[in-house]
């Protein structure tokens, strides 16, 4: 089943229709579950219109940006570790030790 993303305007319209028609009829008319309706109503009662605003798009963009940055940093760290390992191997071959302090 595909979920519908409701806009702020639609949510407010459904909440106002519930006052006129009743909760069950408004939910049937707009094909919204009563659980979803009551979640919206609770958010609206506590935070007003700002509680009903769509915020998941903003968070997901920030999350994607952070994940991309983490991916790049891990790649850089991996490359640096490879370079250090190669340097240790070269020091071991050249001086017989991999500890640069003993040279």
C-alpha positions in Angstrom: 0.0 0.0 0.0 1.3 3.4 -0.9 1.2 6.1 1.7 0.0 9.6 0.9 1.9 12.6 2.1 -0.5 15.2 3.4 0.2 18.9 3.1 -0.4 21.4 5.9 -3.4 22.8 4.1 -5.0 19.3 3.7 -4.4 18.5 7.3 -6.1 21.7 8.5 -9.0 21.1 6.1 -9.5 17.6 7.5 -9.3 18.9 11.1 -11.9 21.6 10.4 -14.1 19.1 8.5 -14.1 16.8 11.6 -15.7 19.6 13.6 -18.6 19.8 11.1 -19.0 16.2 10.1 -17.6 14.4 13.0 -14.3 12.5 13.3 -15.4 9.2 11.7 -17.2 10.8 8.7 -14.3 13.2 8.0 -11.8 10.3 8.2 -14.0 8.3 5.7 -14.4 11.2 3.4 -10.7 11.9 3.2 -9.5 8.3 3.5 -7.5 8.9 6.7 -7.2 6.5 9.5 -8.6 7.6 12.9 -5.2 7.0 14.5 -3.5 9.4 12.0 -6.3 11.9 12.6 -5.9 11.9 16.4 -2.1 12.2 16.0 -2.6 15.3 13.9 -5.2 16.6 16.4 -2.8 16.1 19.3 0.0 17.9 17.5 -2.3 20.7 16.5 -3.6 21.2 20.0 -0.1 21.3 21.5 1.9 23.2 18.9 -0.7 24.8 16.6 -0.1 24.9 12.9 3.7 24.5 13.3 3.1 21.0 14.8 1.5 19.9 11.5 4.2 21.1 9.2 6.0 18.6 7.1 9.5 18.3 8.5 10.7 14.9 7.3 12.0 16.3 4.0 14.4 18.7 5.7 15.8 16.0 8.1 16.3 13.5 5.3 18.3 16.1 3.3 20.5 16.9 6.3 20.9 13.2 7.0 21.9 12.4 3.4 24.4 15.3 3.4 25.9 14.0 6.7 26.1 10.4 5.4 27.9 11.6 2.2 30.4 13.6 4.4 31.0 10.5 6.5 31.5 8.4 3.4 34.1 10.8 2.1 35.9 11.1 5.4 36.1 7.3 5.8 37.5 7.0 2.3 40.2 9.6 3.1 41.0 7.9 6.4 41.3 4.5 4.6 43.7 6.0 2.1 45.8 7.6 4.9 46.0 4.3 6.7 47.2 2.6 3.5 49.9 5.2 3.0 51.1 4.8 6.6 51.2 1.0 6.2 53.3 1.4 3.1 55.7 3.8 4.8 56.1 1.3 7.7 56.9 -1.5 5.3 59.5 0.7 3.5 61.1 1.6 6.8 61.2 -2.0 7.9 62.9 -3.0 4.7 65.4 -0.1 4.7 66.3 0.0 8.4 65.1 -3.3 9.8 62.5 -1.6 12.0 59.0 -0.1 11.5 59.4 2.3 14.5 60.7 5.7 13.2 61.9 6.6 16.7 64.5 3.9 16.6 66.2 5.2 13.5 
